[in-house]
């Protein structure tokens, strides 16, 4: 079973930056699809960004141009660099890994980390 451990979030001022990391156990990291999601208070969890095993990326329109997802397969770690943060980026951020195990696709989520952007 793969386990994900996210870095601590924090309190950031409007326009500031923060980098989240998510470390994975296991040996399937390099072939997995890695994603970040977030859930704001009172709202449903929403997609933020994804990076494939081939390093293709896709972003939600709300973060495009401000956030960057990346992966380090040697360190089994994924990152989310967040710049120009806005109060509406305040949420609990979750990393997710999708990998194939014995022919089945498996989703594993991180524990979530709170990012608060103050105005």
DSSP file (Angstrom, degrees, kcal/mol; ACC not computed):
  #  RESIDUE AA STRUCTURE BP1 BP2  ACC     N-H-->O    O-->H-N    N-H-->O    O-->H-N    TCO  KAPPA ALPHA  PHI   PSI    X-CA   Y-CA   Z-CA
    1    1 A X              0   0    0      0, 0.0     2,-0.3     0, 0.0    25,-0.0   0.000 360.0 360.0 360.0 130.7    0.0    0.0    0.0
    2    2 A X        -     0   0    0     95,-0.1     2,-0.4    22,-0.0    24,-0.1  -0.617 360.0-159.8 -81.1 138.9    1.3    3.4   -1.0
    3    3 A X        -     0   0    0     -2,-0.3    22,-2.0   105,-0.1     2,-0.4  -0.956   1.6-154.5-120.0 141.8    1.3    6.1    1.6
    4    4 A X  E     -A   24   0A   0    105,-0.4     2,-0.5    -2,-0.4   107,-0.3  -0.941   5.3-168.2-116.5 135.2    1.5    9.9    1.0
    5    5 A X  E     -A   23   0A   0     18,-2.5    18,-2.7    -2,-0.4     2,-0.2  -0.973  11.0-155.4-125.3 118.4    2.8   12.4    3.5
    6    6 A X  E     -A   22   0A   0     -2,-0.5    16,-0.2    16,-0.2     3,-0.1  -0.594  17.9-115.1 -91.9 151.5    2.2   16.1    2.8
    7    7 A X        -     0   0    0     14,-2.6     2,-0.2    -2,-0.2    -1,-0.1  -0.340  45.4 -85.2 -74.1 164.7    4.2   19.0    4.0
    8    8 A X        -     0   0    0      1,-0.1    -1,-0.1   105,-0.1   105,-0.1  -0.489  40.3-150.9 -72.5 140.3    2.7   21.4    6.4
    9    9 A X        +     0   0    0     -2,-0.2     2,-0.3   103,-0.1   106,-0.2   0.369  22.8 176.8 -79.9-138.9    0.8   24.3    4.8
   10   10 A X  E     -d  115   0B   0    104,-1.4   106,-2.9     2,-0.0     2,-0.5  -0.971  32.9 -55.2 161.4-173.8    0.5   27.6    6.5
   11   11 A X  E     +d  116   0B   0     -2,-0.3     2,-0.4   104,-0.2   106,-0.2  -0.868  49.4 177.6-101.2 126.2   -0.6   31.2    6.6
   12   12 A X  E     -d  117   0B   0    104,-3.1   106,-2.8    -2,-0.5     2,-0.1  -0.958  25.4-120.1-130.5 145.1    0.5   33.3    3.7
   13   13 A X  E >   -d  118   0B   0     -2,-0.4     3,-2.6   104,-0.2    72,-0.2  -0.467  48.7 -75.6 -81.4 156.7   -0.3   36.9    2.8
   14   14 A X  T 3  S+     0   0    0    104,-2.0    72,-0.2     1,-0.3    -1,-0.2  -0.241 122.2  18.0 -48.8 129.2   -2.1   38.0   -0.3
   15   15 A X  T 3  S+     0   0    0     70,-3.4    69,-0.6     1,-0.2    -1,-0.3   0.385 100.7 125.8  86.5  -3.8    0.3   37.8   -3.2
   16   16 A X    <   -     0   0    0     -3,-2.6    69,-2.3    69,-0.2     2,-0.3  -0.090  52.5-123.5 -80.8-177.6    2.7   35.5   -1.4
   17   17 A X        +     0   0    0     66,-0.2     2,-0.3    67,-0.2    66,-0.2  -0.901  23.0 175.7-129.1 155.5    4.1   32.1   -2.4
   18   18 A X  E     - B   0  82A   0     64,-2.3    64,-3.0    -2,-0.3     2,-0.5  -0.964  16.9-147.8-156.5 141.7    4.1   28.7   -0.8
   19   19 A X  E     - B   0  81A   0     -2,-0.3     2,-0.3    62,-0.2    62,-0.2  -0.966  12.1-162.2-116.5 124.7    5.4   25.3   -2.0
   20   20 A X  E     - B   0  80A   0     60,-2.5    60,-2.4    -2,-0.5     2,-0.3  -0.776   6.4-163.8 -97.9 146.6    3.7   22.1   -0.9
   21   21 A X  E     - B   0  79A   0     -2,-0.3   -14,-2.6    58,-0.2     2,-0.3  -0.919   8.7-164.7-127.6 159.1    5.3   18.7   -1.1
   22   22 A X  E     -AB   6  78A   0     56,-2.1    56,-2.4    -2,-0.3     2,-0.4  -0.913   9.2-159.2-146.3 112.0    3.9   15.2   -1.0
   23   23 A X  E     -AB   5  77A   0    -18,-2.7   -18,-2.5    -2,-0.3     2,-0.4  -0.763   8.5-156.9 -98.8 138.2    6.2   12.3   -0.5
   24   24 A X  E     -A    4   0A   0     52,-3.0   -20,-0.2    -2,-0.4     2,-0.2  -0.886   6.8-145.2-116.8 143.8    5.2    8.8   -1.4
   25   25 A X        +     0   0    0    -22,-2.0     3,-0.2    -2,-0.4     2,-0.0  -0.489  61.2  53.7 -89.5 171.0    6.3    5.4   -0.3
   26   26 A X  S    S-     0   0    0     -2,-0.2     3,-0.2     1,-0.1    -2,-0.1  -0.170  84.7 -93.8  92.3 172.7    6.5    2.5   -2.6
   27   27 A X  S    S+     0   0    0      1,-0.1     3,-0.2     2,-0.1    -1,-0.1   0.233 100.6  80.9-114.7  12.1    8.2    1.9   -6.0
   28   28 A X    >   +     0   0    0     -3,-0.2     3,-1.1     1,-0.2     4,-0.5   0.337  58.4 106.9 -99.8   7.1    5.4    2.8   -8.4
   29   29 A X  G >  S+     0   0    0      1,-0.3     3,-1.6    -3,-0.2    -1,-0.2   0.871  70.4  57.5 -59.1 -43.6    5.9    6.5   -8.3
   30   30 A X  G 3  S+     0   0    0      1,-0.3    -1,-0.3    -3,-0.2    -2,-0.1   0.735 111.9  41.6 -65.5 -22.2    7.5    7.1  -11.7
   31   31 A X  G <  S+     0   0    0     -3,-1.1    -1,-0.3     2,-0.1    22,-0.3   0.386  97.5 102.0-102.6   2.7    4.6    5.5  -13.6
   32   32 A X  S <  S-     0   0    0     -3,-1.6     2,-0.5    -4,-0.5    67,-0.2  -0.461  71.7-122.0 -90.1 158.2    1.9    7.1  -11.5
   33   33 A X  E     -E   98   0B   0     65,-2.6    65,-2.6    -2,-0.1     2,-0.4  -0.870  31.4-156.0 -94.9 128.8   -0.4   10.1  -12.3
   34   34 A X  E     +EF  97  51B   0     17,-2.6    17,-2.8    -2,-0.5     2,-0.3  -0.886  15.9 174.2-114.7 137.1    0.0   12.7   -9.6
   35   35 A X  E     -EF  96  50B   0     61,-2.8    61,-2.5    -2,-0.4     2,-0.4  -0.929  23.5-146.0-138.9 159.2   -2.6   15.3   -8.7
   36   36 A X  E     +EF  95  49B   0     13,-2.7    12,-2.5    -2,-0.3    13,-1.7  -0.991  20.6 176.1-122.9 138.5   -3.4   18.1   -6.3
   37   37 A X  E     -EF  94  47B   0     57,-3.0    57,-2.8    -2,-0.4     2,-0.3  -0.842   9.8-156.9-127.8 167.7   -7.0   18.9   -5.2
   38   38 A X  E     -EF  93  46B   0      8,-2.4     8,-3.3    -2,-0.3     2,-0.4  -0.993   8.3-156.3-147.2 155.5   -8.3   21.4   -2.7
   39   39 A X  E     -E   92   0B   0     53,-2.2    53,-2.3    -2,-0.3     6,-0.2  -0.940  12.0-158.0-135.7 112.4  -11.4   21.8   -0.5
   40   40 A X    >   -     0   0    0      4,-0.5     3,-2.3    -2,-0.4    51,-0.2  -0.485  44.5 -74.7 -82.4 157.9  -12.4   25.3    0.7
   41   41 A X  T 3  S+     0   0    0      1,-0.3    -1,-0.1    49,-0.2     3,-0.1  -0.293 118.9   4.1 -55.1 127.5  -14.6   25.7    3.7
   42   42 A X  T 3  S+     0   0    0      1,-0.3     2,-0.3    -3,-0.1    -1,-0.3   0.551 114.7 100.2  76.3   7.4  -18.2   24.8    2.9
   43   43 A X  S <  S-     0   0    0     -3,-2.3    -1,-0.3     1,-0.0     2,-0.1  -0.794  75.5 -99.7-123.2 165.3  -17.3   23.7   -0.7
   44   44 A X        -     0   0    0     -2,-0.3    -4,-0.5     1,-0.1     2,-0.1  -0.434  48.9 -90.4 -78.3 157.0  -16.7   20.5   -2.5
   45   45 A X        -     0   0    0     -6,-0.2     2,-0.3    -2,-0.1    -6,-0.2  -0.437  51.3-164.4 -64.6 138.7  -13.2   19.2   -3.2
   46   46 A X  E     -F   38   0B   0     -8,-3.3    -8,-2.4    -2,-0.1     2,-0.1  -0.938  22.0-102.0-132.4 153.2  -12.0   20.4   -6.5
   47   47 A X  E     +F   37   0B   0     -2,-0.3   -10,-0.2   -10,-0.2     3,-0.1  -0.433  34.9 170.1 -69.5 140.3   -9.2   19.6   -9.0
   48   48 A X  E     -     0   0B   0    -12,-2.5    12,-2.6     1,-0.4     2,-0.3   0.715  57.8 -23.6-115.1 -54.3   -6.2   21.9   -9.0
   49   49 A X  E     -FG  36  59B   0    -13,-1.7   -13,-2.7    10,-0.2    -1,-0.4  -0.992  47.8-160.5-161.6 157.3   -3.5   20.3  -11.1
   50   50 A X  E     -FG  35  58B   0      8,-2.1     8,-1.8    -2,-0.3     2,-0.4  -0.995   1.2-166.1-143.7 147.0   -2.2   17.0  -12.5
   51   51 A X  E     -FG  34  57B   0    -17,-2.8   -17,-2.6    -2,-0.3     6,-0.2  -0.996  16.5-146.3-133.6 130.8    1.1   15.7  -13.9
   52   52 A X    >   -     0   0    0      4,-2.5     3,-1.8    -2,-0.4   -19,-0.1  -0.265  34.6 -97.7 -86.6 176.7    1.4   12.5  -15.8
   53   53 A X  T 3  S+     0   0    0      1,-0.3   -21,-0.1   -22,-0.3    -1,-0.1   0.749 127.3  54.9 -65.8 -22.8    4.2   10.0  -15.9
   54   54 A X  T 3  S-     0   0    0      2,-0.1    -1,-0.3   -23,-0.1     3,-0.1   0.259 122.0-108.4 -93.0  11.6    5.3   11.7  -19.1
   55   55 A X    <   +     0   0    0     -3,-1.8     2,-0.3     1,-0.3    -2,-0.1   0.646  67.5 149.4  71.0  17.5    5.4   15.1  -17.4
   56   56 A X        -     0   0    0      2,-0.0    -4,-2.5     1,-0.0     2,-0.3  -0.634  29.3-159.6 -76.2 141.9    2.3   16.4  -19.1
   57   57 A X  E     -G   51   0B   0     -2,-0.3     2,-0.3    -6,-0.2    -6,-0.2  -0.877  17.6-175.3-125.9 156.2    0.5   18.9  -16.9
   58   58 A X  E     -G   50   0B   0     -8,-1.8    -8,-2.1    -2,-0.3     2,-0.3  -0.988   9.7-164.2-147.6 144.9   -3.0   20.3  -16.7
   59   59 A X  E     -G   49   0B   0     -2,-0.3   -10,-0.2   -10,-0.2     2,-0.1  -0.922  27.2-105.7-131.1 152.8   -4.4   23.0  -14.4
   60   60 A X    >>  -     0   0    0    -12,-2.6     3,-1.6    -2,-0.3     4,-1.2  -0.487  38.1-118.2 -66.6 147.1   -7.7   24.3  -13.2
   61   61 A X  T 34 S+     0   0    0      1,-0.3     3,-0.3     2,-0.2    -1,-0.1   0.837 111.6  63.7 -57.8 -32.3   -8.5   27.7  -14.8
   62   62 A X  T 34 S+     0   0    0      1,-0.2    -1,-0.3     3,-0.0   -14,-0.0   0.695 114.5  29.5 -69.1 -18.3   -8.5   29.3  -11.4
   63   63 A X  T X> S+     0   0    0     -3,-1.6     3,-2.5   -15,-0.2     4,-2.3   0.455  84.8 129.0-118.8  -4.3   -4.8   28.6  -10.8
   64   64 A X  T 3< S+     0   0    0     -4,-1.2     4,-0.1     1,-0.3   -15,-0.0  -0.286  80.3  15.2 -58.8 132.1   -3.4   28.5  -14.3
   65   65 A X  T 34 S+     0   0    0      2,-0.4    -1,-0.3     1,-0.1     3,-0.1   0.286 125.9  59.7  87.8 -11.3   -0.4   30.8  -14.6
   66   66 A X  T <4 S+     0   0    0     -3,-2.5    17,-1.9     1,-0.2     2,-0.3   0.688  97.6  53.1-116.3 -33.9    0.1   30.9  -10.8
   67   67 A X  E  <  -C   82   0A   0     -4,-2.3    -2,-0.4    15,-0.2     2,-0.4  -0.795  60.1-164.9-108.4 148.5    0.5   27.3   -9.7
   68   68 A X  E     -C   81   0A   0     13,-2.4    13,-3.0    -2,-0.3     2,-0.4  -0.988   4.6-157.7-134.0 125.2    3.0   24.8  -11.0
   69   69 A X  E     +C   80   0A   0     -2,-0.4     2,-0.3    11,-0.2    11,-0.2  -0.804  22.4 164.6 -97.9 142.5    2.9   21.1  -10.3
   70   70 A X  E     -C   79   0A   0      9,-1.8     9,-2.7    -2,-0.4     2,-0.3  -0.957  21.6-145.6-150.7 168.6    6.1   19.0  -10.6
   71   71 A X  E     -C   78   0A   0     -2,-0.3     2,-0.5     7,-0.2     7,-0.2  -0.988   7.4-159.2-140.3 147.9    7.5   15.7   -9.7
   72   72 A X  E >>> -C   77   0A   0      5,-3.0     5,-1.9    -2,-0.3     3,-0.7  -0.889   9.3-174.6-125.5  98.1   10.8   14.3   -8.7
   73   73 A X  T 345S+     0   0    0     -2,-0.5     3,-0.3     1,-0.2   -43,-0.2   0.805  82.7  59.3 -66.9 -28.4   10.8   10.6   -9.4
   74   74 A X  T 345S+     0   0    0      1,-0.2    -1,-0.2    -3,-0.1   -44,-0.0   0.825 115.9  34.8 -67.8 -29.8   14.2   10.0   -7.8
   75   75 A X  T <45S-     0   0    0     -3,-0.7    -1,-0.2     2,-0.2    -2,-0.2   0.399 104.0-127.4-103.2   0.7   12.8   11.4   -4.5
   76   76 A X  T  <5 +     0   0    0     -4,-0.7   -52,-3.0    -3,-0.3     2,-0.4   0.904  67.8 130.2  52.9  43.1    9.3   10.0   -4.9
   77   77 A X  E   < -BC  23  72A   0     -5,-1.9    -5,-3.0   -54,-0.2     2,-0.3  -0.976  44.8-160.8-133.5 140.6    8.0   13.4   -4.2
   78   78 A X  E     -BC  22  71A   0    -56,-2.4   -56,-2.1    -2,-0.4     2,-0.3  -0.864  14.1-157.9-115.5 155.5    5.5   15.7   -5.9
   79   79 A X  E     -BC  21  70A   0     -9,-2.7    -9,-1.8    -2,-0.3     2,-0.4  -0.912  16.7-159.2-132.9 155.8    5.3   19.5   -5.5
   80   80 A X  E     -BC  20  69A   0    -60,-2.4   -60,-2.5    -2,-0.3     2,-0.6  -0.891  13.0-162.3-134.4 106.6    2.8   22.3   -5.9
   81   81 A X  E     -BC  19  68A   0    -13,-3.0   -13,-2.4    -2,-0.4     2,-0.6  -0.790  10.3-166.0 -88.3 121.9    4.4   25.7   -6.2
   82   82 A X  E     +BC  18  67A   0    -64,-3.0   -64,-2.3    -2,-0.6     2,-0.3  -0.940  10.9 173.7-116.6 118.4    1.8   28.4   -5.5
   83   83 A X        +     0   0    0    -17,-1.9   -66,-0.2    -2,-0.6   -67,-0.2  -0.760  58.9  23.4-117.6 164.8    2.5   32.0   -6.4
   84   84 A X  S    S-     0   0    0    -69,-0.6    -1,-0.2    -2,-0.3   -68,-0.2   0.899  84.7-159.5  48.9  48.4    0.4   35.1   -6.4
   85   85 A X        -     0   0    0    -69,-2.3   -70,-3.4    -3,-0.2     2,-0.3  -0.254   9.6-161.7 -66.3 145.6   -1.8   33.6   -3.8
   86   86 A X    >   -     0   0    0    -72,-0.2     3,-2.2    -3,-0.1     4,-0.2  -0.830  33.9-108.1-121.9 158.9   -5.3   35.0   -3.3
   87   87 A X  G >  S+     0   0    0     -2,-0.3     3,-1.8     1,-0.3    30,-0.3   0.840 118.1  63.6 -56.3 -32.1   -7.8   34.6   -0.4
   88   88 A X  G 3  S+     0   0    0      1,-0.3    -1,-0.3   -48,-0.0   -48,-0.0   0.565  89.3  68.6 -72.3  -5.7   -9.9   32.4   -2.5
   89   89 A X  G <  S+     0   0    0     -3,-2.2    -1,-0.3     2,-0.0     2,-0.2   0.519  70.9 120.0 -84.5  -5.7   -7.0   29.9   -2.6
   90   90 A X    <   +     0   0    0     -3,-1.8     2,-0.3    -4,-0.2    26,-0.2  -0.434  42.4 109.1 -61.5 123.7   -7.6   29.2    1.1
   91   91 A X  E    S- H   0 115B   0     24,-2.0    24,-2.9    -2,-0.2     2,-0.6  -0.975  75.1 -82.4-176.5 169.2   -8.4   25.5    1.4
   92   92 A X  E     -EH  39 114B   0    -53,-2.3   -53,-2.2    -2,-0.3     2,-0.4  -0.874  48.6-146.8 -88.9 125.7   -7.2   22.2    2.6
   93   93 A X  E     -EH  38 113B   0     20,-3.3    20,-1.8    -2,-0.6     2,-0.4  -0.811  14.3-168.5-101.6 133.9   -4.9   20.9   -0.2
   94   94 A X  E     -E   37   0B   0    -57,-2.8   -57,-3.0    -2,-0.4     2,-0.3  -0.960  10.5-148.7-122.1 134.9   -4.7   17.2   -0.9
   95   95 A X  E     -E   36   0B   0     -2,-0.4    15,-2.8   -59,-0.2     2,-0.4  -0.727  17.6-167.4 -94.5 155.0   -2.2   15.3   -3.0
   96   96 A X  E     -EI  35 109B   0    -61,-2.5   -61,-2.8    -2,-0.3     2,-0.4  -1.000  10.8-158.7-143.7 141.5   -3.4   12.2   -4.8
   97   97 A X  E     -EI  34 108B   0     11,-2.4    11,-2.2    -2,-0.4     2,-0.5  -0.978   3.0-165.1-121.6 134.6   -1.6    9.4   -6.6
   98   98 A X  E     +EI  33 107B   0    -65,-2.6   -65,-2.6    -2,-0.4     2,-0.3  -0.977  24.0 157.3-117.6 119.5   -3.2    7.1   -9.2
   99   99 A X  E     - I   0 106B   0      7,-2.2     7,-3.3    -2,-0.5     2,-0.5  -0.903  40.4-110.5-140.0 167.2   -1.2    4.0  -10.1
  100  100 A X  E     - I   0 105B   0     -2,-0.3     2,-0.5     5,-0.2     5,-0.2  -0.867  29.9-180.0-105.2 129.5   -1.8    0.5  -11.5
  101  101 A X  E >  S- I   0 104B   0      3,-3.6     3,-1.8    -2,-0.5    -2,-0.0  -0.956  71.7 -23.3-133.0 112.5   -1.4   -2.5   -9.2
  102  102 A X  T 3  S-     0   0    0     -2,-0.5    -1,-0.1     1,-0.3     3,-0.1   0.896 128.4 -48.0  53.7  42.6   -1.9   -6.0  -10.5
  103  103 A X  T 3  S+     0   0    0      1,-0.2     2,-0.4     0, 0.0    -1,-0.3   0.386 120.3 104.1  84.3  -5.1   -4.1   -4.7  -13.4
  104  104 A X  E <   -I  101   0B   0     -3,-1.8    -3,-3.6     2,-0.0     2,-0.4  -0.859  69.9-124.0-112.2 146.6   -6.2   -2.5  -11.2
  105  105 A X  E     -I  100   0B   0     -2,-0.4     2,-0.4    -5,-0.2    -5,-0.2  -0.731  28.2-163.6 -87.6 135.4   -6.1    1.3  -10.8
  106  106 A X  E     -I   99   0B   0     -7,-3.3    -7,-2.2    -2,-0.4     2,-0.5  -0.970   8.2-156.1-124.9 133.0   -5.6    2.5   -7.2
  107  107 A X  E     -I   98   0B   0     -2,-0.4     2,-0.4    -9,-0.2    -9,-0.2  -0.911  12.2-177.6-104.5 131.3   -6.2    6.0   -5.8
  108  108 A X  E     -I   97   0B   0    -11,-2.2   -11,-2.4    -2,-0.5     2,-0.3  -0.999   9.2-155.9-129.3 135.0   -4.4    7.1   -2.7
  109  109 A X  E     -I   96   0B   0     -2,-0.4  -105,-0.4   -13,-0.2   -13,-0.2  -0.795  13.7-124.5-108.8 148.8   -4.9   10.4   -1.0
  110  110 A X        -     0   0    0    -15,-2.8  -105,-0.1    -2,-0.3     3,-0.1  -0.275  35.0-103.3 -76.3 175.4   -2.7   12.4    1.3
  111  111 A X        -     0   0    0   -107,-0.3   -17,-0.1     1,-0.1    -1,-0.1   0.631  60.7-114.3 -79.6 -13.7   -3.9   13.6    4.7
  112  112 A X        -     0   0    0    -17,-0.1     2,-0.4     1,-0.1   -18,-0.2   0.196  22.9-138.9  92.1 144.8   -4.5   17.1    3.6
  113  113 A X  E     - H   0  93B   0    -20,-1.8   -20,-3.3  -105,-0.1     2,-0.4  -0.996  17.2-122.0-143.3 136.8   -2.8   20.3    4.6
  114  114 A X  E     - H   0  92B   0     -2,-0.4  -104,-1.4   -22,-0.3     2,-0.5  -0.625  22.4-172.9 -86.5 128.7   -4.3   23.7    5.3
  115  115 A X  E     -dH  10  91B   0    -24,-2.9   -24,-2.0    -2,-0.4     2,-0.5  -0.986   5.0-171.2-117.7 124.9   -3.3   26.8    3.4
  116  116 A X  E     -d   11   0B   0   -106,-2.9  -104,-3.1    -2,-0.5     2,-0.6  -0.969   6.2-163.0-119.7 127.2   -4.7   30.1    4.5
  117  117 A X  E     -d   12   0B   0     -2,-0.5     2,-0.3   -30,-0.3  -104,-0.2  -0.937  11.6-156.4-111.6 119.2   -4.2   33.3    2.5
  118  118 A X  E      d   13   0B   0   -106,-2.8  -104,-2.0    -2,-0.6   -31,-0.0  -0.687 360.0 360.0 -97.5 147.9   -4.9   36.5    4.4
  119  119 A X              0   0    0     -2,-0.3    -1,-0.1  -106,-0.2  -106,-0.1   0.408 360.0 360.0-100.9 360.0   -5.8   39.8    2.8
